[in-house]
Amino acid sequence: MIPSFDSILQHNGISPQEAQQLGTLSSGDIVKLFETTNELRQHFKGNSVNLCSIVNAKSGLCPEDCKFCAQSAHYRTEAKSYPLLRTTTIAEKAVNAAGAGARGFSIVTSGYGIDNKTELDGIADAIKAICEKTPLYRCASLGILSEQELNYLKAAGLTKYHHNLETSRSFFPSVCTTHPYDDDIAAVKAAKAAGLSICSGGVFGIGESWEDRIELAFTLKGLDVDSIPVNFLNPVKGTPLEGTTTLTPIECLKIIAMFRLILPDKDIVICGGREVNLRDMQSMIFYAGANGMMTGGYLTTAGRPPEDDLRMIRDLGLEVSKPVAV
C-alpha cells in the first residue's frame, strides 16, 4: 500500500516498515507512487529545480579503499592525479557553473581529509574568490575535517559542507575498510556544529540491499541533514566493482521516491551515474520526488551538456532556482 500525502505530512515521513514495502512495488504501481512523491515535492519545494556543479580540485592518490572510487590509490584506473588546483582555476570554473545555471558550487578534493595548512589556506582563498566573483552558495567536500578547520572555512565564506555516508552502517565494511563508519558520522556532526548546511547521501548499485538503503535514509534523517545527494554506480575499469551491472531505471526511481517519502521536506539531488542508469528516463526523477541535480560533469566521469539539462527542466514546465548570494 502506498502511504497517502496526508499521512506522510502527519507523521513527517513513512516508517521503516512502509519503506520496506516500496521495494516490492511493481512497475505498474510506480505511477501511483509518483502521484504522492510529486505532490510532496511540489508541496515542500515548489516547481524550482536546484542545480549544483563541482570541481575536482585535487584528484587521485586517495589512501582510502572505497570499492567504487576511481581515485583510490589501491586500484589501477585511468583517473588523473594532481595536487590542489590554483585559486584562479577554481574560481573560473565557478564562474562557468554560474553561467550554466548552477545555484551552488562545490570544491571537492580526494583523500581522507586535508593534508596540511597550506592546502586549507588555498581552499579558503578559493572560497573567498568564489564569493567575490559569483552569487553561488559555496560548498566543499574535503573529507573528514575537524570543527576548527570547518569554522575556518566558514569564516572564509563556506556555506555548505558535503560528506557522504555512502551506504548503511551494516554494509559499509563491505565497501571500505580503511576508516570506520563513525568517522563519517563525526564529520557530518562537526559540520553541523560549525553551523554549516549539510549535504550527505550515498551511492547505490554497489551491492547493497533494499534494507541497506532504508537504513541509510533513516541514519540521514536522524542526523537532520539538509540535502541528500543520490548517486548511482557508474562502474569504473580497474576498481573492484568493474563490470557490475547498473541499476534499472525503475529501481533508481524507487530509490529516489523512498528518500522523498522518508525525508519529505529535504532537498533530494540526483548526482553521479544518472545518465548511465536512468538513460531515457532521467526526466522522471522529478516525479519520483527529486528537486535538484548535479550538472556539468562529475569527479572522474563526464555528465551531459548543461544545456540539455536546462532544456529538460523547461520541457517539464519546471524552473531553475536562481542563485542567491549568501
N, C-alpha and C positions, 0 to 999 in steps of 0.2 A: 504494500500500500504506500502511495506517495503522500507524505505529510502535506497538510494544507498550508497556504500562505499565512492564515491567521494563527494557526498552531505554532508555526515557526517564530512568528513575531512574539507570541505569548511566552514561549519558552527560550527565546534567544537562540534558536537553532535546534537541530534534531539531536536525538540521543545516539549513543553508540549502537544500540540495537536497531534503530531506524536506519542508521548509516550502513549497517551490515546488510540490510535488505536491498539497498541500492545496487550492491554488487551483483545481484541475481536478476536485475531487470533485463527484459528482452529488448531488442531493438525497437519493437513496436511500442513499448512503454516509455521510451525515451522522449517521444513527442509530448506526452502528458507531463513528464518530469520537467521539460523545458518551460511549460506554462508557469510552473511555480518558480523556477530559478530565474527566468526572465523577469517575472514580476518583482522578485526580490531585488534583482539588480537595479531595475528602474526605481523602486521604492527608496533604496539607500543611495544610489549613485546617479540616478537620472539617466540621460542618454549621452553623457560625456564619456569619452574614452581617454584614459591616461596613457600617453606614450613615453617610454623612457629609453635611453640609449646608454651604452657603456664604452669605455676604452680599456683595452688590455694594456695597462700601464707598466706592468712588469711581468714577463712571461717565462714559463718553463722552470725546470730545475727545482720543482717543489719537492720537499722531503717527505710529504705525505703520500700514502699509497692508495688513495681513493680509486677504486677499480674502474670507474667511468671516465677518469680525467686524463686528457691528453698531455697535461703539463707535468705530470708526476715524473720525477727522476727515476722511479722504479721501472718505467716502461720505455720502450723504444718507439717513439711516434715521430711524426713529421712536424710536430708543433715547434714553432720558433722559440728560441730562448734569448732574452735580452734584459738588461737592467732597467731601472726606472726611467721612463721617458722624461724628456725635458719639460719644464713648465709650459713653455710656449707651444709645444706639440700637443699637450693635453688640453690646453685652453683652446687651441684651434679646432680640435675635434669636438669640443663642447659647443663652439660657435656653429659648426656644421650641423650638429644634432639639433640645435635650436632652430636652425633654418629648415630642417626636415620635419618639424612639427613636434619635437620632443618637449615634454614638460619637465623631465628630470634627467640628470646625467650622473653616472657613477664611475668613479675611479676604481679599477679592480687590479689587484696585484696577486701573484701566486705566492704560495708559501704558508707556513703555519701562522705567521704574523709579520710585523715589520722588523727588519733586521737591526736597524740602528737609528740613531737620532738624525743622521744626515738624510736618510730616506723619509723619516717622519716630517722633517722640515721641508723637504721637497714636495711632499704631498700637501702640506699646509699651504705652501706658496701656490700650488696649482689650484687649490680650493679658492684662495683669495683672487686669483686671476679669473676664475670662472664667475665669481661674484661680480667682478668689475665689468666683464665683457658680455654677460648673458643674464636673463631673468630666471634661469633654470634653478630648480632646487638641487642642492649638492648632496650626492650620496657617495659612499665609499664602501668597498668590500675588500678589506685588508687582512682578513683572517682574525685571529684571536688577539685582541688588544686589551690593555688594562683600562680601567675607568679614567686614570690620569691621562693616558695617551688620547683617549676619546674626548676628554674635556679640552685638551689642547687643540684638537682638530675642530671641535665645535666653536672654539673661540676664533678660529680662522674662517669660519663660515659654513662648516658642515651642518646639514640639517637632518640627514637620514643615514642610518647605518644598515648595511646588508650583511647578513651572515646566515647561510642556510644550515639547517639541521640535517638536510639531505634525505633522511629516511627515519623510520621509527627507532627508538632505543633498542628494541628487540632485534631488529635486522642490522643495525649499524655495524656490529663486529664482522658481518659478512661482507661489508663494503669497505671498511677502513680499519686498520689495526695499529696505526701509528699515533693515535691520540684517542682518549676516551670521549664518549658522548657528553659527559659532564663538562668538558672544556668548551664545547659548543654552546651548551646551555648557559654557562658562565659568561660567554662572550655576549650573548643576547641580553642577559641581565645587566652586564656592565654598561652596554649602550643605553639601555633604558634608564639606568641610574644617572647617566650623563645627560639625560633629558633629550635624547635624540629619538626621532621617529624610527620604528623598527621594521625592516623588511627581511622576512625569513620564511623559507619554504623548503622545497626539496626537488628531487629528480625521480622520475617514475619510469618503470620499464627496466629496472636494474635487477629484477628477480624477486622483488618484494611481493607480498601477498596483499589482498584487499584489506585484511586486518591490519597490516603494517601501515597502509595508507590512512586508515581511520585513526590509528594510534598517533601518527604524526600530526594529523589535523587537530586532535584534542590536546596534544602537547603544545602546539602553537596557540591554541585557544587559551590554555592555562597561562601561557606567557603573555597573553594580550598583545600580540604583535599587530602592527597596523596594516601591513601589506604582505601577501603571500605570493611569491613567485613560484609558478608551476612550470617545471622543466620536464621534457620527455627525452629519454635517451636517444642520442644520435651516435650509434656505435662507432668508435674510432679505432682504426687499424693500429695494432700494437698494444692496446690495452687488454686486460683480461676479459672485457665484455665485447671484444671484437667478434662480429658475427652474430651477436644477439638479435633476435627478431624484434622489430619495432612493434609498438602497440598499435592496435587497430584504431581508426578514428573514433569509433563508438566508445571504446574503452577510455580514450583520452577525454572525451566529452563527459563521461560518467564521473571521472576523477574531478574535473572542473566543477561539475554540479555538486558533488559531495562536499567540496570545500565551501561553495557558496551556501549550502544548506547548514553546515556546521558552524560557519563563521559568517552569518548573513550580512553584517554591516562592515566587513573588512574589504580592502582592495584585493582583488584576485587578478594577478598579472601573468599572462602567458608568455613564456620566455623561450629558452633554447629547445630545439627539436620540434617546434610546431610544424615547420614546413614538411619534414620527412615523415612525421607521424600522423598529422591531420590531413595532409595533402589537400584535396579539393574541398575539404570540409572546414577549412580554417575560419570561415565566416560564422560558423555555428558556435564558436567559443562564447559569443556574447549572449546567445540564447541559453547556453549552459550556465551562465552567470558571471563570466569574466567581465571586468570593466577596464582592463588595461593590457598592454602588450609591450614587449621589448621590440624595438625596431632598429634596423640598420646593421644587423650582424651581431655575432656573439663573440666569445673569447677566442676560440680556435676554429670555428666553423662559420661559414657565411650564412646570412639570412637571405632575405629578398629585398629588392629595392624599396626604400621608404615610400616612394610614390605609389607603389602597389598597395601598401597597407593603407595609405591615405584614401586611395580610391575605394578600397573595400569598405572602409568606415563610412564614406559618403554614400556609397551604394546601399548601405543598410539603413540609411536615414539617421545615422548617429553623427556626433560631432566630436572633434578633437579638443580636449581640455587645453585651455590657454595657460602658458607659463605665468606664474605669479611670483614676483620677486619676494624672497623671504630672507 
